[in-house]
Amino acid sequence: MKHVLLFAWLLLATGCTFNYRESYLVSAQPEPPPELDALRAAFPLHAFEESRIEVEGASLYSLAMIRPDARATVLYFGGNGYRIGRWARFSAAAYADLPVNLVLVDHRGYGASTGEPGIQLLMDDALRVHDHVAGDPARHGLPLIVHGQSLGSFMAGRVAAERRLDGLVLESSATTTEDWVAYQRTQLPWWQRMWVRRIRVDGSLARQGNLQVAGGLDEPVLYVVGGADGATPPDFSRRLYAATPLPEECRRLQVVPERGHNDATRSEAFREAMAGFVDSVVTAGKGRCAGASG
C-alpha cells in the first residue's frame, strides 16, 4: 500500500500531460439537408436556393437565403456541431429582419456535405468557399461579410487573413487553441486539475485561433459573444478586440447579456449591432480600414 500511495503521489507531483487531439473537436456528423418547404413557410419573404461547392476531396452542401432588398451578403461558417439540416431555421431567424442575403455551408463531413473533416482541410475549404461566393455573379456586387461562430470563427479568421473582406463577424471566438484548452482545464473539478497538470494541443489544431489574425485585420470587424458563454467566455473576445489595431469606427464588441455559447445571435442586441454593422459596411465601402493596422 505504501508503494501504491507513493506512486500516486509522484504522479500528482510530476503532473500528467493530456494530449488534446483535433479528433476530439472535429468529427464527421452527416445529416440530411433541411426541409425547404418548412423554411419557405416560416420565412415567406425569402427565397431558399440549394447548391454544391466542389472542393478538393469533398462536395459541400450550401443553402442561400435570398431577399430582394438585400444590401449585403453574409457568408456564415458554423461551429463544430453545426449542420444546416438542424440549425438553418435558427440562422435564418437571426438574420431574417436584416437586409442581407445569407449563405450557409456544411463543413466537409458534416450535414449534407461529403468528405472527411480535419482542421487544416476546413481552413482550406473556407478560402475556396469564400472565393466561390465572392465570385458568384448572382451577388450583383453586394458587399460580402464573413461571419464565423466558435470553430467557424477560426475559419472566418483564416479567410480574413488571406482575403480583403468588406466586413468580418467573429462570434464566440478564442485567442488561441492553447488558451482555450488551458481555460477548459480550469473548469475541471479540483481533483481532475491535480491529475491533468498540462494540456498539449496536437496536430493541425495547435496554434489555431484569432489572436494573430486580429493584429493584422484591415476590414471592419464585429466581435460577438454571450455574456454567459462558458465555452469561450467574453474575456477571449475582449482580448481580441483589444488586439485589433483599428480605429473605433472599424471595430466593435457586442457582449450579449445572459446568452451562452450558441445563442448570442438569438437576441435583439445582436440584431441591433448587426444592423448598424451592415449599414456602416455598405455606407463606407471596402478598404476604409486598410492601412489602419499598419
C-alpha positions in Angstrom: 0.0 0.0 0.0 2.8 2.4 0.8 4.3 1.8 -2.7 0.9 2.5 -4.3 0.5 5.7 -2.4 4.0 6.8 -3.2 3.4 6.2 -6.9 0.2 8.1 -6.8 1.9 11.0 -5.1 4.7 11.1 -7.6 2.1 11.2 -10.5 0.4 14.1 -8.9 3.7 15.9 -8.1 5.2 15.5 -11.5 1.9 16.1 -13.2 0.2 14.4 -16.2 0.2 15.9 -19.7 -3.0 15.4 -21.6 -2.8 15.5 -25.4 -5.8 17.3 -26.9 -6.3 15.9 -30.4 -8.2 17.6 -33.2 -10.4 14.5 -33.4 -11.8 15.5 -30.1 -13.1 18.7 -31.6 -13.8 17.7 -35.3 -15.6 14.5 -36.4 -18.0 13.6 -39.2 -21.6 14.4 -38.4 -23.7 13.6 -41.5 -27.3 14.7 -41.6 -29.9 15.2 -44.3 -30.4 18.7 -45.7 -33.3 20.8 -44.3 -36.9 20.6 -45.5 -37.1 23.6 -47.8 -40.9 23.8 -47.7 -40.8 24.3 -43.9 -38.3 27.1 -44.3 -40.2 28.8 -47.0 -43.4 28.6 -44.9 -41.5 30.1 -41.9 -39.8 32.8 -43.9 -42.1 33.7 -46.8 -40.2 36.9 -47.7 -37.1 34.9 -48.6 -36.2 32.5 -51.4 -34.1 29.5 -50.5 -31.6 28.1 -53.0 -29.6 24.9 -52.7 -26.2 24.4 -54.4 -23.0 22.5 -54.2 -19.5 23.9 -53.8 -16.8 21.5 -55.1 -13.5 21.5 -53.2 -10.6 19.0 -53.2 -11.9 15.7 -51.9 -15.4 16.9 -51.0 -18.6 18.3 -52.2 -20.0 20.9 -49.8 -23.8 21.5 -49.5 -24.8 25.1 -49.4 -28.1 26.9 -48.8 -28.6 30.5 -49.7 -31.4 32.7 -48.1 -32.1 35.4 -50.6 -34.2 38.6 -50.2 -34.9 41.1 -53.0 -33.9 44.2 -50.9 -30.6 42.8 -49.7 -27.8 45.4 -49.2 -25.1 42.8 -48.5 -24.4 39.1 -48.4 -23.3 37.2 -45.3 -21.3 34.0 -45.6 -21.7 32.0 -42.4 -19.4 29.4 -41.0 -20.9 27.5 -38.1 -19.2 25.8 -35.2 -18.1 22.2 -34.8 -21.6 20.9 -34.3 -23.3 23.0 -37.0 -25.4 21.2 -39.6 -27.7 23.1 -41.9 -30.4 20.5 -41.7 -30.7 21.1 -37.9 -29.7 24.7 -37.4 -30.8 26.6 -40.6 -34.0 27.8 -39.1 -32.1 29.4 -36.2 -29.6 31.1 -38.5 -32.5 32.2 -40.8 -34.3 33.7 -37.7 -31.2 35.5 -36.5 -30.9 37.3 -39.9 -34.5 37.4 -41.1 -35.1 41.0 -40.2 -31.8 42.3 -41.6 -31.4 43.4 -45.2 -28.9 40.7 -46.2 -28.6 37.5 -48.2 -27.4 34.6 -46.0 -25.2 31.8 -47.4 -24.8 28.7 -45.2 -22.4 25.9 -45.9 -22.0 22.5 -44.2 -18.4 21.7 -43.4 -16.9 18.7 -45.1 -18.2 15.5 -43.4 -20.9 17.5 -41.7 -24.6 17.6 -42.7 -25.2 17.0 -46.4 -21.5 17.6 -47.3 -19.2 14.7 -48.3 -15.6 14.1 -47.3 -13.7 13.5 -44.1 -13.2 16.5 -41.8 -9.9 17.8 -40.5 -8.8 21.2 -39.1 -6.5 22.1 -41.9 -8.9 20.9 -44.5 -11.7 23.0 -43.0 -9.4 26.1 -43.1 -8.5 25.4 -46.7 -12.2 24.8 -47.6 -13.1 28.2 -46.1 -10.9 30.0 -48.6 -12.4 28.1 -51.5 -16.0 28.7 -50.3 -15.3 32.4 -49.9 -13.9 32.7 -53.4 -16.9 30.8 -54.8 -19.4 33.1 -53.1 -17.4 36.2 -53.8 -17.2 35.3 -57.5 -20.9 34.5 -57.8 -22.4 36.9 -60.3 -25.8 36.5 -58.6 -24.5 38.6 -55.7 -24.7 41.7 -58.0 -21.6 43.2 -56.5 -23.1 43.4 -53.0 -20.6 43.8 -50.1 -19.6 40.4 -48.6 -19.4 39.9 -44.8 -18.0 36.7 -43.4 -19.4 35.5 -40.1 -17.9 32.7 -38.1 -19.1 31.1 -34.9 -16.8 29.2 -32.5 -14.8 26.8 -34.7 -16.3 28.6 -37.6 -14.7 31.9 -36.3 -11.3 30.3 -36.9 -12.3 29.6 -40.5 -13.6 33.2 -40.9 -10.4 34.5 -39.4 -8.3 32.4 -41.9 -10.3 34.0 -44.7 -9.8 37.5 -43.3 -6.1 36.8 -43.0 -5.8 35.9 -46.7 -8.5 37.9 -48.4 -9.7 41.5 -48.3 -13.3 41.5 -46.9 -16.0 44.1 -46.7 -16.7 43.0 -43.1 -15.9 40.3 -40.6 -18.0 38.9 -37.7 -16.3 36.7 -35.1 -18.7 35.1 -32.7 -17.8 33.1 -29.6 -14.2 33.1 -30.7 -10.9 32.4 -28.9 -7.4 33.9 -28.9 -5.6 30.6 -29.4 -6.4 26.9 -29.1 -3.7 26.8 -26.4 -5.5 29.5 -24.4 -8.8 27.7 -25.0 -7.6 24.3 -23.7 -5.9 26.0 -20.7 -9.3 27.6 -19.9 -11.0 24.2 -20.2 -8.6 22.8 -17.6 -9.7 25.5 -15.1 -13.3 24.2 -15.5 -12.4 20.7 -14.4 -13.1 19.5 -10.8 -10.2 20.2 -8.4 -9.2 16.5 -8.3 -9.0 16.3 -12.1 -7.0 19.5 -12.2 -4.5 17.9 -9.8 -4.2 14.9 -12.2 -4.2 16.9 -15.5 -1.4 19.4 -14.9 -0.8 20.3 -18.6 -2.8 20.0 -21.8 -0.9 19.9 -25.1 -2.6 20.7 -28.3 -1.7 18.2 -31.1 -1.7 18.3 -34.8 -3.3 21.0 -37.0 -5.3 22.2 -34.1 -2.1 23.7 -32.5 -1.6 27.4 -32.8 -5.0 28.0 -34.4 -7.1 31.0 -33.2 -7.7 34.6 -34.0 -5.2 36.5 -31.8 -2.7 36.8 -34.6 -5.5 37.4 -37.1 -6.8 40.3 -35.0 -3.5 42.1 -35.1 -3.5 42.2 -38.9 -7.1 43.0 -39.7 -7.7 45.6 -42.3 -11.5 45.3 -42.6 -14.3 46.3 -40.2 -14.9 43.7 -37.5 -17.7 42.9 -35.1 -16.9 40.7 -32.1 -20.0 39.0 -30.6 -20.1 36.8 -27.5 -22.7 35.7 -25.0 -22.2 37.2 -21.5 -22.8 33.8 -20.0 -20.7 31.9 -22.6 -19.0 29.1 -20.6 -17.1 27.6 -23.6 -15.4 30.7 -25.0 -16.0 33.3 -22.3 -16.2 37.1 -23.1 -12.6 37.6 -22.0 -11.5 36.0 -25.2 -13.4 38.4 -27.3 -12.3 41.4 -25.2 -8.7 40.4 -25.7 -9.3 40.0 -29.5 -10.9 43.4 -29.6 -8.0 45.0 -27.7 -5.5 43.3 -30.0 -7.2 44.8 -33.1 -5.2 47.9 -34.1 -8.1 49.6 -36.0 -9.9 52.9 -35.2 -13.0 52.7 -33.1 -15.3 53.0 -36.1 -13.7 49.9 -37.6 -14.0 47.6 -34.6 -17.0 46.8 -32.4 -17.6 44.5 -29.4 -21.0 43.2 -28.5 -21.3 41.2 -25.3 -24.9 39.9 -25.2 -26.2 39.6 -21.6 -27.5 36.3 -20.4 -26.6 34.4 -23.6 -24.4 31.4 -23.9 -22.1 29.9 -26.4 -24.6 29.2 -29.2 -27.4 31.7 -28.8 -25.8 35.2 -28.8 -27.3 35.9 -32.2 -30.8 35.0 -31.0 -31.2 38.4 -29.3 -32.3 41.9 -30.1 -28.8 43.1 -29.0 -27.2 41.1 -31.9 -29.8 42.3 -34.4 -29.2 45.9 -33.5 -25.5 45.5 -33.5 -25.5 43.7 -36.8 -27.9 46.2 -38.4 -25.5 49.0 -37.5 -22.6 47.0 -38.7 -24.2 46.2 -42.1 -25.1 49.9 -42.5 -21.5 51.0 -41.8 -20.1 48.4 -44.2 -22.5 49.4 -47.0 -22.0 53.1 -46.5 -18.3 53.2 -46.2 -17.3 50.6 -48.6 -14.4 48.2 -48.9 -10.9 49.4 -48.0 -11.9 52.2 -45.5 -9.9 50.4 -42.7 -7.0 49.3 -45.0 -3.7 50.6 -43.6 -5.1 51.4 -40.2 -3.4 48.4 -38.7 0.0 49.1 -40.2 
